[in-house]
Amino acid sequence: MQGPRAGEVGLQGGIDGYEQMVSTFAFSAKAYWALWGPLGQPMIEGIDAWKRTQHEYLESVRNETGARGASLPLVNLSVTLPVEFPWIP
């Protein structure tokens, strides 16, 4: 029996790792904004929307590459913020 190629294992591990990172970040950020009470609610809703968007994107990557993955560069998994911050170059 032949196992998966090295690139396939790396891609799936990268996607799963990224998905775990998204979930962990969203949980931590929501916990922080919950401390602000009602003032933090809009941020919590934004975090939920961001998390849904990331999970939908990862599902589309999985569907495109198949269950075992393919040679997809992980740089395509970056996150773009919809807001510009003047202090971040």
ABEGO torsion letter per residue (X at the ends): XBBBBAAAAAAAAAAAAAAAAAAAAAAAAAAAAAAAEAAAAAAAAAAAAAAAAAAAAAAAAAAAAEAAEBBBBAAAABBBBABBBAABX
